[in-house]
Amino acid sequence: MESVSNRSLCSSVGLLVATLLALEGAFTPARAFTGVVRAVVTKGSFIFGVGGGRGTLGLHGHSYPLVFGGVSFGATIGLSTANLRGYAYNIRTPEDIEGTYYAIGTGAALVFGAGGVRLRNAKGVVLELRGPRVGVELSAALSGVTVRLR
């Protein structure tokens, strides 16, 4: 009689585990992915800076064209062009990359230089971009960058 109750208990536990595993997929939040971002951005500034550029988002084997725009305010002077490459983290759909990204940072470029930036939008997408800059620019400014799909 004891072996029958053990079999029954094992069957019940097995059924419970199978049910919980099946339900886990129903309650798991949507998975976030990492996309590859490339951008060429030009910026001109004297205290107040304006910049813009174009790029692409690579996600799930597709390439999505992007438009970058931005402003900065602070101790900024110069003109530069940056060829940036990096990643977009915490992205679920291509539309998640759209929005305004903020960062407080410092940087410098004189003729040739390298820079990096880490920005975040309201959807939780983090852009981490690096690349060489050509031109003359010195900055210690508050920056905002808008990104949208073209």
Order of alpha helices (4+ residues) and beta strands (2+ residues): alpha-beta-beta-beta-beta
